[in-house]
Amino acid sequence: MGLSARAGVIAGVYGAVAGAYIVLSGRLARAMASSVEELERLERFKGIAFVAVTALGLFLVAYLVLRKQQADADDASRARETLLKSERNALAGLFVSSIAHDANNVTMVVSSTLDLLQDEQGLSPDNRESLRDAREAMDTLTRLFKDLKEMGRDRSTARVPMELGFMVKRITSLLRGHSALKHCQVVLDAPAPVTLPVFPVLIDQVLINLLLNAADATEGRGHLEVRVRATGDEARLEVHDDGKGLPEGMQAALFKPFASSKPHGTGLGLVSVRECALAHGGRVEYARSPLGGAAFSVVLPLPSTGG
């Protein structure tokens, strides 16, 4: 049945009910009235009652119709947002895969050069050790690009169980030769292993950004502490420093692109950290550290252990 037909049926039913009410109530009023004055009062009461009942009925119908329209609009909005998010993710995945592919080609050239240098006979022990560090860093970088390509193709298959303390040790080892960190003291505080399924490349990115930010905050000579905890149904990955902490005015703009307290900072590091946390269904928190500086915490949901 079309809309016009249904509207005609509703109008017809309403007209029949209203007509029947007018005829029957009029007869009842005449039967009950003992005078003209009393009949007028009954007719007036009948008219007011009719208006009140029909107004209530119209209100209920309008409320239900508008609520249905709002629900349909909300469903449509959610569907559009889901579609846009899917398209953004697909585009981001293609972009990430493309960048990772090109970068991997460059690292292959560097890796080949390192292999050639490794065969040199006249290297001093210190230079050979530096070369081993460079080889290790390049291997890690190659693995990161491989993970990025996998994530770009299918993020759903990229999560693997990882122990957070192990990941912290690996990244701090990778960064030990970085100019910003080589004079800092980095300590891991992980009383118990915390293992959960993660995107390894994203957690690596979180640690690199937070450690480099903490090193900058201490002018490259501070005490940094990485704490790993499991509390309830959440895992916490915290990076503390003994720097000066954030200026009061910066806290409201922490995760805004290009907002930075550093003269040449881009403000993109914390944006990246937040996006990495969101990809895991987590969040990022800021607080003043007991060490005196800043404390950034990446809070990630632990997998359910229920059967």
C-alpha positions as CSV (number, residue, x, y, z in Angstrom):
1,M,0.0,0.0,0.0
2,G,1.4,3.4,-1.0
3,L,1.8,6.4,1.3
4,S,-1.2,8.3,-0.1
5,A,-3.4,5.2,0.3
6,R,-2.3,4.7,3.9
7,A,-2.8,8.4,4.6
8,G,-6.3,8.1,3.2
9,V,-7.1,5.1,5.4
10,I,-5.9,6.9,8.5
11,A,-7.9,10.0,7.6
12,G,-11.0,7.9,6.9
13,V,-10.7,6.0,10.2
14,Y,-10.3,9.3,12.1
15,G,-13.3,10.8,10.3
16,A,-15.5,7.8,11.1
17,V,-14.5,7.7,14.7
18,A,-15.0,11.5,15.1
19,G,-18.4,11.4,13.3
20,A,-19.6,8.5,15.4
21,Y,-18.4,10.3,18.6
22,I,-20.3,13.4,17.6
23,V,-23.5,11.6,16.8
24,L,-23.5,9.2,19.8
25,S,-22.4,11.9,22.3
26,G,-25.0,14.3,21.0
27,R,-27.8,11.7,21.5
28,L,-26.5,10.9,25.0
29,A,-26.3,14.6,25.9
30,R,-29.9,15.2,24.8
31,A,-31.1,12.2,26.8
32,M,-29.3,13.3,29.9
33,A,-30.1,17.0,29.7
34,S,-33.2,18.2,31.6
35,S,-33.0,21.7,30.2
36,V,-31.5,23.7,27.4
37,E,-28.9,25.2,29.7
38,E,-27.8,21.8,30.9
39,L,-27.6,20.6,27.3
40,E,-25.4,23.5,26.5
41,R,-23.1,22.7,29.4
42,L,-22.9,19.0,28.3
43,E,-22.2,20.0,24.7
44,R,-19.4,22.4,25.9
45,F,-17.9,19.7,28.1
46,K,-18.2,17.2,25.2
47,G,-16.4,19.6,22.8
48,I,-13.6,20.3,25.3
49,A,-13.1,16.6,26.0
50,F,-13.0,15.9,22.3
51,V,-10.4,18.5,21.7
52,A,-8.3,17.3,24.6
53,V,-8.4,13.7,23.6
54,T,-7.6,14.4,19.9
55,A,-4.8,16.7,21.0
56,L,-3.3,14.0,23.2
57,G,-3.7,11.5,20.3
58,L,-2.0,13.9,17.9
59,F,0.8,14.5,20.4
60,L,1.5,10.8,20.8
61,V,1.4,10.2,17.0
62,A,3.7,13.1,16.3
63,Y,6.1,12.1,19.1
64,L,6.3,8.5,17.7
65,V,6.8,9.7,14.2
66,L,9.5,12.2,15.1
67,R,11.3,9.7,17.3
68,K,11.3,7.2,14.4
69,Q,12.6,9.9,12.1
70,Q,15.3,10.8,14.6
71,A,16.3,7.2,14.9
72,D,16.4,6.8,11.2
73,A,18.5,10.0,10.9
74,D,20.9,8.7,13.6
75,D,21.2,5.3,11.8
76,A,21.9,7.1,8.5
77,S,24.5,9.3,10.2
78,R,26.3,6.3,11.7
79,A,26.2,4.5,8.4
80,R,27.8,7.5,6.7
81,E,30.4,7.8,9.4
82,T,31.2,4.1,9.1
83,L,31.5,4.4,5.4
84,L,33.8,7.5,5.6
85,K,35.9,5.8,8.3
86,S,36.3,2.7,6.1
87,E,37.3,4.8,3.1
88,R,39.8,6.8,5.2
89,N,41.3,3.6,6.6
90,A,41.5,2.1,3.1
91,L,43.2,5.3,1.8
92,A,45.5,5.4,4.8
93,G,46.4,1.7,4.4
94,L,47.3,2.3,0.7
95,F,49.4,5.3,1.6
96,V,51.2,3.5,4.4
97,S,51.9,0.5,2.2
98,S,53.2,2.7,-0.6
99,I,55.6,4.6,1.8
100,A,56.7,1.5,3.5
101,H,57.5,-0.2,0.1
102,D,59.6,2.8,-1.1
103,A,61.4,3.1,2.2
104,N,62.2,-0.6,2.3
105,N,63.9,-0.2,-1.1
106,V,66.1,2.5,0.4
107,T,66.9,0.4,3.5
108,M,68.0,-2.5,1.2
109,V,70.6,-0.3,-0.3
110,V,71.9,0.8,3.1
111,S,71.9,-2.8,4.3
112,S,74.0,-3.9,1.3
113,T,76.5,-1.1,2.1
114,L,76.7,-2.2,5.7
115,D,77.3,-5.8,4.6
116,L,80.2,-4.6,2.4
117,L,81.7,-2.6,5.3
118,Q,81.4,-5.6,7.6
119,D,83.9,-7.4,5.3
120,E,86.5,-4.7,5.6
121,Q,89.7,-5.9,7.3
122,G,91.0,-2.7,8.7
123,L,88.2,-1.7,11.0
124,S,89.0,-0.9,14.6
125,P,87.1,-2.7,17.3
126,D,85.1,0.5,18.1
127,N,84.2,1.0,14.5
128,R,83.2,-2.6,14.2
129,E,80.9,-2.3,17.2
130,S,79.4,0.8,15.8
131,L,78.8,-1.1,12.6
132,R,77.1,-3.9,14.4
133,D,74.8,-1.3,16.1
134,A,74.0,0.2,12.7
135,R,73.3,-3.3,11.3
136,E,70.9,-4.1,14.2
137,A,69.2,-0.7,13.8
138,M,68.8,-1.3,10.1
139,D,67.4,-4.8,10.7
140,T,64.8,-3.3,13.1
141,L,63.9,-0.6,10.6
142,T,63.4,-3.2,7.9
143,R,61.1,-5.2,10.2
144,L,59.1,-2.1,11.0
145,F,58.6,-1.3,7.3
146,K,57.5,-4.9,6.7
147,D,55.0,-4.6,9.6
148,L,53.8,-1.3,8.1
149,K,53.1,-3.0,4.7
150,E,51.2,-5.8,6.4
151,M,49.1,-3.3,8.3
152,G,48.4,-1.4,5.1
153,R,47.1,-4.5,3.5
154,D,45.0,-5.9,6.3
155,R,45.0,-4.4,9.8
156,S,42.9,-7.2,11.2
157,T,45.7,-9.7,10.8
158,A,48.5,-7.5,12.1
159,R,47.9,-8.0,15.9
160,V,50.3,-10.4,17.5
161,P,50.8,-11.2,21.2
162,M,53.7,-9.2,22.6
163,E,55.2,-8.7,26.0
164,L,55.4,-4.9,26.6
165,G,58.6,-5.1,28.7
166,F,60.4,-7.0,25.9
167,M,59.3,-4.3,23.4
168,V,60.6,-1.5,25.7
169,K,64.0,-3.2,26.0
170,R,64.2,-3.7,22.2
171,I,63.4,0.0,21.4
172,T,65.6,1.4,24.1
173,S,68.5,-0.7,22.7
174,L,67.7,0.5,19.2
175,L,67.7,4.2,20.4
176,R,70.9,4.0,22.6
177,G,73.0,5.6,19.9
178,H,70.5,8.4,19.1
179,S,71.9,11.8,19.8
180,A,68.9,12.8,22.0
181,L,69.2,9.7,24.3
182,K,72.8,8.7,24.4
183,H,73.5,10.8,27.6
184,C,70.1,9.9,29.3
185,Q,69.6,7.2,31.8
186,V,66.7,5.0,30.7
187,V,65.2,2.5,33.3
188,L,62.6,-0.1,32.8
189,D,60.2,-0.8,35.7
190,A,58.1,-3.9,34.9
191,P,57.4,-6.0,38.0
192,A,55.5,-8.6,36.0
193,P,55.2,-9.6,32.3
194,V,52.3,-7.9,30.6
195,T,51.4,-9.6,27.3
196,L,48.6,-8.6,25.0
197,P,47.8,-8.6,21.2
198,V,49.1,-5.4,19.6
199,F,50.2,-3.9,16.4
200,P,53.9,-4.1,17.0
201,V,54.8,-1.3,14.6
202,L,52.4,1.1,16.4
203,I,53.7,0.3,19.9
204,D,57.2,0.8,18.6
205,Q,56.1,4.2,17.3
206,V,54.6,5.0,20.7
207,L,57.8,4.2,22.5
208,I,60.0,6.0,20.1
209,N,58.0,9.2,20.2
210,L,57.5,9.2,24.0
211,L,61.2,8.4,24.7
212,L,62.5,11.1,22.3
213,N,60.0,13.6,23.7
214,A,61.1,12.8,27.3
215,A,64.8,13.1,26.3
216,D,64.1,16.5,24.7
217,A,62.3,17.6,27.9
218,T,65.5,16.8,29.9
219,E,67.8,18.4,27.4
220,G,69.3,15.0,26.6
221,R,70.8,14.4,30.1
222,G,67.9,13.3,32.2
223,H,66.5,10.3,34.0
224,L,63.8,8.5,32.0
225,E,61.7,5.7,33.5
226,V,59.4,3.4,31.5
227,R,56.8,1.6,33.7
228,V,54.7,-1.3,32.6
229,R,51.7,-2.4,34.6
230,A,48.5,-4.4,34.4
231,T,45.7,-3.0,36.4
232,G,42.3,-4.7,36.2
233,D,41.4,-5.1,32.6
234,E,43.9,-2.5,31.3
235,A,47.6,-2.4,30.6
236,R,49.5,0.8,31.2
237,L,52.7,1.8,29.4
238,E,54.1,4.9,31.1
239,V,57.1,7.1,30.2
240,H,58.3,9.4,33.0
241,D,61.0,12.0,33.0
242,D,62.6,14.4,35.5
243,G,62.4,17.5,33.2
244,K,60.4,20.6,33.9
245,G,57.0,19.3,32.8
246,L,54.6,20.9,30.4
247,P,53.7,24.6,30.6
248,E,50.2,25.1,31.9
249,G,49.0,26.6,28.6
250,M,50.2,23.6,26.6
251,Q,48.1,20.9,28.4
252,A,44.8,21.9,26.6
253,A,46.5,21.6,23.2
254,L,48.5,18.5,23.8
255,F,47.1,16.4,21.0
256,K,46.6,19.1,18.4
257,P,48.8,19.0,15.3
258,F,51.5,21.6,15.1
259,A,51.0,22.6,18.8
260,S,54.4,22.3,20.4
261,S,56.4,24.0,23.3
262,K,59.7,23.3,21.4
263,P,61.0,26.0,19.1
264,H,61.2,23.7,16.1
265,G,58.7,21.1,17.1
266,T,55.8,20.0,14.9
267,G,53.5,18.7,17.6
268,L,52.9,15.6,15.5
269,G,54.6,13.1,17.9
270,L,51.8,13.1,20.5
271,V,49.2,13.1,17.8
272,S,50.8,9.9,16.5
273,V,50.9,8.4,20.0
274,R,47.2,9.1,20.4
275,E,46.3,7.6,17.1
276,C,48.3,4.5,17.8
277,A,46.5,4.1,21.2
278,L,43.1,4.6,19.5
279,A,43.9,1.9,17.0
280,H,44.1,-0.5,19.9
281,G,40.9,0.8,21.5
282,G,43.0,2.7,24.2
283,R,43.8,6.2,25.2
284,V,46.6,8.5,26.3
285,E,46.8,10.3,29.6
286,Y,49.1,13.1,30.9
287,A,50.0,13.7,34.5
288,R,52.9,15.3,36.5
289,S,55.5,12.6,37.1
290,P,56.8,11.8,40.6
291,L,60.2,12.3,39.0
292,G,59.4,16.0,38.6
293,G,58.7,16.2,34.9
294,A,56.0,14.8,32.6
295,A,54.4,11.3,32.6
296,F,52.6,10.1,29.5
297,S,50.5,6.9,29.9
298,V,49.2,4.8,27.1
299,V,46.3,2.7,28.4
300,L,45.4,-0.4,26.4
301,P,42.6,-2.8,27.0
302,L,43.7,-6.3,28.0
303,P,42.0,-9.3,26.3
304,S,39.1,-10.8,28.2
305,T,39.9,-14.0,30.1
306,G,36.3,-15.1,30.5
307,G,35.1,-18.3,28.9
